[in-house]
């Protein structure tokens, strides 16, 4: 059974961007995929994890001890792994994942996905990476990446490592 790692916000954000979470939930509910995520029960990550737990999907949360109270660790997960550091969290999520999906979030979300993109650029893995951008939340992020290519800090070939989705049904296991 394949596992999707989800990077997204511990905050709910605006209703417009929260709709993206519902799109991901619907896609996951119609799949047989497992989920590994940050382990919290607040914000978008909480909405997704709680819906998928209720649906019967296997949900693995990975949360640092120091965030357990702040992000309200989700004890309803199929498995909740408590770790020491954010780095350990990312490593476990990486090890358990077959692909990475990004929904709206803040600095933590960007930290997580940028590390996965960097590892892919360095040929550490070939797992698919997809941004669900149905609400346009990541448009400016992609503009920044395009500027990095023009400024010759990012290889244009590196962009092929990222799936920019407006609908989860566009996701491909083959685009690695």
C-alpha positions in Angstrom: 0.0 0.0 0.0 1.5 3.4 -1.0 1.8 6.2 1.5 1.4 9.9 0.8 3.3 12.4 3.0 1.3 15.5 3.4 2.9 18.9 4.3 0.4 21.6 5.2 -0.6 24.2 7.8 -1.4 23.8 11.5 -3.7 26.8 10.9 -6.9 26.7 8.9 -6.1 29.8 6.8 -8.8 31.4 4.7 -11.9 29.5 3.6 -10.7 29.8 0.0 -7.4 28.0 0.7 -9.1 25.5 3.1 -11.1 24.2 0.2 -7.9 22.8 -1.1 -7.8 20.5 1.9 -11.3 19.3 1.1 -10.2 18.4 -2.5 -7.2 16.4 -1.1 -9.5 14.7 1.4 -11.9 13.6 -1.3 -9.1 12.3 -3.4 -7.6 10.3 -0.5 -11.0 9.0 0.5 -11.4 7.5 -3.0 -7.9 5.9 -2.9 -6.4 3.2 -0.9 -3.4 5.3 0.1 -2.0 5.7 3.6 -1.2 9.1 5.0 1.9 10.2 6.9 1.8 13.8 8.2 2.9 16.2 11.0 0.7 14.6 13.7 -1.3 17.6 14.8 -5.1 17.9 15.1 -5.3 21.7 14.3 -5.7 23.6 11.1 -5.6 22.0 7.7 -3.5 19.1 8.9 -6.1 18.3 11.6 -9.0 18.6 9.1 -7.3 16.2 6.7 -6.2 13.7 9.3 -9.5 13.5 11.2 -11.5 13.1 7.9 -9.2 10.3 6.8 -9.2 8.5 10.2 -13.0 8.6 10.1 -12.9 7.2 6.5 -10.8 4.3 7.6 -7.5 5.3 5.9 -4.3 4.4 7.8 -3.0 7.7 9.2 0.5 8.0 10.7 1.3 11.2 12.6 4.8 12.2 13.4 5.1 15.0 16.0 8.0 16.4 18.1 7.3 16.3 21.8 7.6 20.1 22.1 4.8 20.5 19.5 2.5 17.9 21.0 0.5 20.4 23.2 0.8 23.4 20.8 -0.4 21.6 17.7 -2.6 19.3 19.8 -1.1 15.9 18.9 -3.8 13.7 17.2 -4.1 10.6 19.5 -6.7 9.2 17.1 -4.1 8.4 14.5 -3.6 4.8 13.5 0.0 5.4 14.7 1.3 8.5 16.4 5.1 8.8 16.6 6.6 11.3 19.0 10.1 12.4 18.1 12.7 14.8 19.5 13.3 17.2 16.7 11.8 18.6 13.5 14.6 17.0 11.5 13.7 13.6 12.9 10.1 14.3 12.0 11.0 15.0 8.4 13.3 12.0 8.2 10.6 9.6 9.4 8.0 11.1 7.1 10.5 10.8 4.2 11.3 7.2 5.0 7.6 6.2 5.3 6.4 8.1 2.2 6.2 7.1 -1.5 5.2 10.6 -2.6 4.8 14.1 -1.1 1.8 16.4 -1.5 1.8 20.0 -0.3 -1.3 22.1 0.7 -1.3 25.7 1.9 0.8 26.3 5.0 3.4 28.5 6.5 7.1 28.4 7.2 7.0 24.9 8.6 5.3 23.6 5.4 7.9 25.4 3.2 10.7 24.0 5.3 9.4 20.5 4.9 8.8 20.6 1.2 11.9 22.5 0.3 14.0 19.9 2.0 12.3 17.1 0.0 12.8 19.1 -3.2 16.5 19.6 -2.3 17.0 15.9 -1.6 15.4 15.1 -4.9 17.6 17.6 -6.7 20.6 15.9 -5.0 19.3 12.6 -6.3 18.7 11.3 -2.8 15.3 10.1 -4.0 12.9 9.9 -7.0 9.6 10.2 -5.2 6.9 12.3 -6.7 6.4 15.8 -5.3 3.1 17.6 -5.9 1.8 21.0 -4.9 -2.0 21.1 -4.9 -2.5 24.7 -6.0 -6.2 24.8 -6.8 -6.7 28.1 -4.9 -3.6 29.8 -6.3 -1.9 29.8 -2.9 1.5 28.8 -4.3 1.5 31.1 -7.4 4.0 33.6 -5.8 6.2 30.7 -4.6 6.4 29.4 -8.2 7.1 32.9 -9.4 10.0 33.0 -6.9 11.3 29.7 -8.3 11.0 31.0 -11.9 13.0 34.0 -10.8 15.6 31.7 -9.3 15.9 30.0 -12.7 16.3 33.3 -14.5 18.9 34.5 -12.0 20.7 31.2 -12.6 20.5 29.9 -9.0 18.0 27.1 -9.9 18.3 24.8 -12.8 15.3 24.8 -15.1 15.5 21.0 -15.1 14.8 21.1 -11.4 11.3 22.4 -12.1 10.4 19.1 -13.8 10.8 17.5 -10.4 7.7 19.4 -9.1 4.1 18.6 -10.1 2.0 21.8 -10.1 -1.6 20.6 -9.7 -4.9 22.4 -9.9 -6.7 19.2 -9.2 -5.5 16.1 -7.4 -6.6 13.9 -10.3 -3.7 15.3 -12.2 -1.3 13.6 -9.8 1.0 11.1 -11.4 3.2 8.4 -9.9 5.2 8.5 -13.1 6.4 12.1 -12.9 9.5 11.6 -10.8 
